[in-house]
Amino acid sequence: MRLSNALGLSILLLPVLALLPLITARSESIAVRIDPPALDEPASEGLETAVLAGGCFWGVQAVYQHTKGVHNAVSGYAGGDARDANYQAVSYGRTGHAESVRVTFDPRVTSYGKILHIFFSVAHDPTQLNRQGPDFGTQYRSEIFAQSEAQRQVAKAYIAQLDTTRVFGKPIVTKTDTDKAAFYPAEDYHQDFAVKNPMHPYIVINDHPKVEQLKALFPDVYNATPMTVANAKTAGH
């Protein structure tokens, strides 16, 4: 993921819009219908947090902002040190950080298992090692930063379940063994990027289809109105 300048955006925009129907049709084959996890956490009182890395955080954030039960989805960095938690440093791929999204959700509305169900089905491709779509580097790796041992057990069991069924055709490379890592919110210009820039070529090609796939495959939890970081702050989350 790279920020485009205004000139590049204006040049790219028209052909991308013209190809939007084809892009959307092609992207529908990217999402995979998979069974929900056989093992899930029991619903508990209060809010819970998941930290997920699945490539460029713009699209992962957008997916969860449209998921019912999610009170906030913040783009950021996890897996490295505080001194390197900035976009410029992370972009070199040598900091240990992965572009990640911290999802705060109500497990009584949408369980942790459902969060993972969406993660593996539409938010990213868990078979791509150290890349995602057009983006390459360890900062775009697939990783679940478990916030508790219970989360880790659910994640590992789900990966084993999916690998057994061979639903993806290739092994899942998602990491789950990193101890609870600190999460560092990304710069303000990255927050709510897909909502603020719906016509950005990267969003049109890579991320808008993910939201559409969420709507198609998970209509029970799809929320047409995104819970943006700005709105979450107003609500106190």
N, C-alpha and C positions, 0 to 999 in steps of 0.2 A: 504494500500500500504506500503510495506516494502522493503528496499534495500537488495538484496541478496548478499552474499559474493561469491567470485569466485568459491569456491568449490561447494557450493550449486547450483550455476548456471550451472556448467558443468555437475552435476549429473542430474539436471532436464531438461536440454536442449533437449537431444535426445528423450525422451518419449514425450515431448511436441510437438516437430516437427513432430513426427510420427502421433500424433493425430490432427495436424493442420486442415486437411480437415473436421474432425468431429466437431472440435471446431467451425470452421467457419460456418458450416451448422447449428449447434445448436444456434449460436449467431444471425443468421438471424431472428430467432423468437423473439429476444429481442426488436429489433427496431419496432416501431409502426407507421403505416401509419395514419397520422392525417391531418385534414383540416388545412389550414393556418389561422392565426387570422383574424377575421372579422374586427377588429379595428387595425389600424397600424398608426405609425407616418408618417406625410408627409415627403418626401425627402427634406433634407436641404443641404445647402452649407457646405463644410468642413467635417471633420471627427467627429465621435461620439464614445462614449465609453460605453460599457456594462460590468458589473461585475457579473459573474455567478458562483454559487457553485453547483456542481453536483457530489460529490464524489471525488475520487482521481483526482488531477488536471492534471496528465500526459495525461489521455485520453481525457478530455475536451479540453485541449490545443491542442492536436493532431487534433481533429475534426475541430476546427476553423482555425488552420494553413492550412488546406486544403480547406478552404472556400473562394471563390472569393469575393473581396471587403474588406477582412480583411487585414489590414496593420500591425497588430501585435497582438499576443496573449501571454500574460505573466502569468505564474503560480505564485500564491501568496496566501496571507491570508487576510481575511476581516471579520469584525464583532467583533474584540477584540482590545486590546491596543497595542501600538507600542512595549512596553517592552516584550510582549509575541509573537511577530511576528517572530518566528523561528520554524523550523520543530520539534526540540526536545520538545519544550514546547507545541506546538499545538497537537502533537501526543498523549498527555495525555487526550485530550478531555475536558479540564476544563478552557480553556482560552476565550471562546466565539468566537474564530476564526473558520471559515470554510475554508477548502482548496478551493480556488477560482481561476478564470481566468479572467483577464482584457482583453477584446476584443476591439481593436480599429479598427473601420470599416468605410467605405464610404457608407452612407445610400443611395446614388444615384446608387450604384451597388447592394448592399445587404441591405435591410431595417432592422430596429430593429425587426419588426415582423418576418422576415425571420430568424434572429438570434435566436429568441425564438422558432420558428417552428422547427429548427434544435435541439435546446436545449431539447425540450420535446420529439422529435421523436427518435433521435439517440444518443445524447450526454450522456443521463442518464435516469434512471427510476424515474419519479417524484412521484411515489406512495410509495417509500421506506423511512421510517422515521428514520432519524439519522443513516443511513447506505447507502451503495451502493455496490452491489455485495458482494465481500468477505470482505469489510471493514466496521467496525462498530464504532460508536461514533458520537457525535454531530459535530465533525470537518468534517464529510462526509455528512452532511445534504444537502438537496436541498433548495437553496435560490437564489432569484434574488435581488441583491443590486441595486435598481433603482437609476439612476444618475440624474433623474429629475422627476417631477410629471407626465409628459407625459409618461415617461417610466413605471412608476408605474401603471398608468391607463391602458395602453396596456397590461401589464403583468396580472393584476387582471382580466381584461375582457377576456383574452385568457384562463386563468385557469377556469373561470366560464363557458366559451364556451365548453371547453374540458370535464369538469365535467358533464355538461348537456347531452352531447352525450354519456357519460359513455364508451368512447373508450378504456380506460385503464382497465375497469372492477373493479377498486378500486378508492377511492378518491385520488386526488392529494394533497400532503402534502407540496408542495413548498411554502416557506415563501416569502412574498413580502413587509412586513410592516416596515422593518428596515430602519430608516432614512439613507440618504447617508453616507455610512461607508467609512472610510479610507481604502485604499488598500495598502498592503505592499508586494513588490515582494519577491518571495521565493529565496532561495539560488541558486547560479549559477548552481550547479549540478542537480537541478530539471528542469532547463530551457531546452526546446527542447529534453526532455528525450526520448520520443518515437522515434524521428528522429535519435538520437544518439545511441539508444539501441533497434533496431527493433527486435532482437532475445531474448531480456529479457523475461523470461516466463510470467511475469505479463502483459507485453505489448502484447505478442502473444495471450494470453488467453482473456484478458479483453478489450484491446484498439485497436488493429489492426482490429478486427471486426467492431468497431464503424466507423472507417475510410472507410471501405468497404461498410458499410451501408449508409454512407453519399454519396458515389459514386453511389450506386444503387438507392437511394430514392430521391436524390437531384442532378441529373446530370447537371442541369442548373447552379449550383453554385459550383460544385466540381472543385477543382484545384489540378491537379496531383502533382505539385511542391509545397511543403509546404513553407509558409512564416515563417521562423524560427525567433526567437528572435535575433539571430546573424545577419541575413540578414536585419531584420527590423532596427537594430541599424545602419547598414551601410547605409540604405536608409534614416536615420534621423527620425525614428518613435520610 
